[in-house]
């Protein structure tokens, strides 16, 4: 079968920016699914076992990483729209 050639102005779907954004979004899942890395009591933080405060820390870390991923993709889209005009 004949393959259709992509228009020359089309950018690749997988860009380094999107790879970094994807890693920012995947990191919290990996950290939370690897339970054996944090399934312990020590060290405690103000009396809270490690198991609990580690998960709560990842709530904040996940928020920051999601924001970074969003800003990276948003900046890439703005640059793409600005370059096409």
N, C-alpha and C positions, 0 to 999 in steps of 0.2 A: 504494500500500500504506500501511497505517496504521503510523506510527512509534510505538515504545514510548517513553514518557517515563521518564527516569531518576528514581529515587527522590530526593527532595530532600536526603537526608543523604549522598549520594554525592559524593565529592570528585573534582575533575578529575585525570586520570592525569598530565598534564603540569603540574607546578608549578614555580615558580622554583627551589626547592631541587633538584628533579630535573634541571633544566636546568644548574645549576651543577655538580652531580655528574657529569652527562654530559660537560660541558666538561672537567672534571678527568680523566675517563677517555679522552677523545679527544685531548687535548693531546700526550701522549707519542707517539701514532701519527703525528700530523701532523709533530711534530719529527723523528721517525726516517724518515719517508717523504720528507721534503724534503732529500734527500741533498746537493744542490748547496750548501746552506747550511753544511755542515760538511765537505765533501770537500776538505780542505786540510791541510797539515802544520803551519803556523804558526798560532797561538802554541803552543809546547810547554810542558808542565807537568812539571817534574822529568824532562825528557828524553823524555816521552811525546808523540807527535804529537797535534795537536788532534783529528784524526779519531777516535782511540781514546778519549781522555779525555772527549770530549764525549758519546760513547755510554755510557760508564761513569757519567758524571754523571746521565744520564737514567735509569739503573737506580735510583739513589737518589731522584731527583725523582719517578719513576713510583710508587715505593713510598709516598712522602708523599702524592701526589695521590690514589692509590687509597684510602689510609687516610682522607683528608679526605672523599672521595665516600662511603665506607662510613659514616662518622660522621654525615654530613648526612642520608643516607637513613634511617639508624637513628633519629636524633633526630626526623625527620618521622614515622616510623611510630609511635614512642612517643607523640608528641603527638596523633596521630590516634586511637590506642587509648585514650589518657587522656581525650580529648575526647568519645569515644563512650560512655564508661562513666558 
